[in-house]
């Protein structure tokens, strides 16, 4: 192996290291975007259900039915459903008796 080939080998390693760093940064950004999306979904569902708390669970079922038709992972569907259930439970606890 010539000197030039050796340096080329180390250059490839450096390129791979830089690519790995960019991948990790992208992965972190993606994870943060996922968390922000879940918070935004929680806020949106809470705002929507706030004015019709008696229909919140029926709306949750309708929304879940629609979400199940758009090729989301089971993990994502479960997370979104849990958010909606938490909002419904919260609304149930804060209902004032008539």
C-alpha positions in Angstrom: 0.0 0.0 0.0 1.4 3.3 -0.9 1.5 6.4 1.3 -1.2 8.0 -0.9 -3.5 5.0 -0.4 -3.0 5.2 3.4 -3.9 8.9 3.6 -6.9 8.1 1.4 -8.0 5.5 3.9 -7.8 8.0 6.8 -9.7 10.5 4.7 -12.5 8.0 4.2 -12.7 7.4 8.0 -12.9 11.1 8.6 -15.7 11.4 6.0 -17.6 8.5 7.8 -17.1 10.2 11.2 -18.5 13.5 9.8 -21.4 11.6 8.2 -22.1 9.9 11.6 -22.1 13.3 13.4 -24.6 14.7 10.9 -26.8 11.6 11.2 -26.8 12.0 15.0 -27.8 15.6 14.7 -30.6 14.8 12.3 -31.8 12.0 14.6 -31.9 14.4 17.6 -33.8 17.0 15.5 -36.3 14.4 14.4 -36.8 13.3 18.0 -37.4 16.9 19.1 -39.8 17.4 16.2 -41.8 14.3 17.3 -42.1 15.6 20.8 -43.2 19.0 19.7 -45.8 17.4 17.4 -47.2 15.4 20.3 -47.5 18.6 22.4 -49.2 20.4 19.6 -51.6 17.5 19.1 -52.3 17.6 22.8 -53.1 21.3 22.8 -55.2 21.0 19.6 -57.3 18.1 21.0 -57.7 19.9 24.4 -58.9 23.1 22.6 -61.3 21.2 20.4 -62.8 19.0 23.1 -63.0 21.9 25.7 -66.1 23.3 24.1 -67.9 19.9 23.6 -66.7 17.8 26.6 -69.8 15.6 26.5 -68.8 14.5 23.0 -65.0 14.2 23.6 -64.9 10.4 23.7 -67.0 10.1 20.5 -64.8 12.6 18.8 -61.7 10.6 20.0 -63.1 7.4 18.4 -63.8 9.3 15.1 -60.3 10.8 15.1 -58.7 7.4 15.8 -60.7 5.8 13.0 -59.4 8.4 10.6 -55.8 8.1 11.9 -55.8 4.4 11.4 -56.4 4.8 7.7 -53.2 6.9 7.1 -50.4 4.4 7.6 -49.1 5.5 11.0 -47.0 3.2 13.1 -48.8 1.4 16.0 -46.5 3.3 18.4 -47.7 6.6 17.0 -51.3 5.6 17.0 -51.0 4.5 20.6 -49.4 7.7 21.6 -52.1 9.9 20.0 -54.8 7.8 21.5 -53.3 8.1 24.9 -53.2 11.8 24.6 -56.8 11.9 23.6 -57.8 9.6 26.5 -55.8 11.8 28.9 -57.7 14.9 27.7 -61.1 13.0 28.0 -60.2 11.9 31.5 -59.2 15.4 32.5 -62.5 16.8 31.1 -64.4 14.1 33.0 -62.8 15.2 36.3 -63.5 18.9 35.7 -67.2 18.6 34.7 -69.4 20.6 37.0 -72.6 18.8 38.2 -75.8 20.3 36.8 
